[in-house]
Amino acid sequence: MEGEKLPRISRKGIQEYLNKEMPHVELQNITAKGLIIDHARKGFVRCTFIIPPSASDAHGNWQVGAIATIVDIVASTAICTETAIIRGNVTMDYNISYYSSVKIQEEVEIVAEVVGNKGKLSSIRVEVKKRGDGELIAIAKQWTASNEFRAPWINHPSKL
């Protein structure tokens, strides 16, 4: 029963987290704006995303750094459905391969799945595909570790 509640809670909580602009994470705020979680269950997340003009390179393609950032965000989302930890995951190893490009205003599907979880260490696989024809854009594999560290600006307001 508990396992059934986790994805629903995580989907709602993470969607709210993604929609809420947070201080000190400006890159994530810009990159994830418009990301929609379509489906979430334990260890699995599927999202859709329309590439915004702010994420384009000089040729009107989705900039590879923006792809890497959103892949990291979606991977963290998948970990949350597995562990129920929204913050405190640190990327330890990150490998991404790019196969094709996508233009701004095109829609993509991003699927992240937790491949393995050993307590504080998790392995995640993420695929990015064009929504219409399923053309592969990128595949990423990531290792993350759960960390109890909390940044000072999150836990303690300034005393100044």
Protein Blocks (a to p, Z undefined) as FASTA:
>chain_A
ZZmmmmmmmmmmmmmmmmpccehilmmmmmmgopacfbdcehiacddddddfklccfkop
acfklmmmmmmmmmmmmmmmmnopaghpacfbdcdddfbdcdehiacddddddfbdehja
ccdddddddfklopafbdcdddddddfbdcfklmpccfZZ
